[in-house]
Amino acid sequence: MSVDATLLQSLVESAPEGVVICDARAADRPVIFVNAAMEKLTGYEANYIRGRNLRFLQGEDHEQEGLEKIRTALRQGTPVHTTLRNYRKDGTMFWNEVHIQPLRDANGNVTHFAGYHREGGDRLRLRESTEKTDPMLSTQTMMAYLRDDKLTGLLRRTYFDELVKRDWGLAQRESRRLSFLVFDLDCYLAYKETFGKNGADQSFKRISRVISGCFRRASDLCGRFDEDQIAAVTTGLDLAQASKLAEAVLGRVRDLAIHHPRSVVSRYVTASAGVVSLVPPHDAAPERVYETALKALKDAKELGRNRVVSREAD
């Protein structure tokens, strides 16, 4: 039994999540259909959304990993599911959980893309309600939702930075000490040249698990800081204690005994670390602490690698 087209349209228009259809054959893939839930989600009227590419919802926030996933899926004509930072008409940011599905004609050609949109902030709101009781309990919930580095499972750099800014503000208000630790694998370019990208990726994945396993408190953060770097932020440790923790992490990396035939340090893969510990002053930003930690890391490399260098914040 066929379903009446009017009934189908009514079903889509009354759907509880935002539904958008874009013309895949037209330049810039403009929206040709938008339902009421999408108007409510974004604050924009349907007449404004129709005829536009949905990238306008990104505002100026174009450096997002999810966008590359969407671009690839659109080029390949494949489904995609990701979460983006979007901005409502009033300027407020919201997490947009996006599902995009290609629609094909009888010959298999993609003619349209259907997008399903809903606010992906339920877990974030849960995190915020938890913070009212104890802000230190929220990090693991946030990590579970936003952890999106495909290789390591750690926080991506963008989200790591956002969480650091949040914790930085809390530490300023409560005079709480933060420690920044940056780990970088020694001679890893040579390791990649020897074992190839796949081999290097698998080793880095193992190493990232070991490093992140040293930062399991609810208040700890651990993210992929750069291609071969992992950064962590922890609370309540002075500089000596943070340095001791970093030394223990380097020991755990060495204990993996991952063979490295071209290392100038050891037969095995090793790491170096830069450490900074401070109570954030009210007139400072976390970016300066990053710079200090990276300078300490550079010193550790120049002193022979496989070691920790600690510095007071500049």
Secondary structure by P-SEA (a helix, b strand, c coil): ccccaaaaaaaaaacccbbbbbcccccccccccccaaaaaacccccccccccccccccccccccaaaaaaaaaaaabbbbbbccccccccbbbbbbbbbbbbbbcccccccbbbbbbccccaaaaaaaaaaaacccccaaaaaaacccccccccccaaaaaaaaaaaaaaaaaabbbbbbbbbbbcaaaaaaaaccaaaaaaaaaaaaaaaaaaccccccccccccccbbbbbbccccaaaaaaaaaaaaaaaaacccccccccccccccccbbbbbccccccccaaaaaaaaaaaaaaaaaacccbbbbbccc
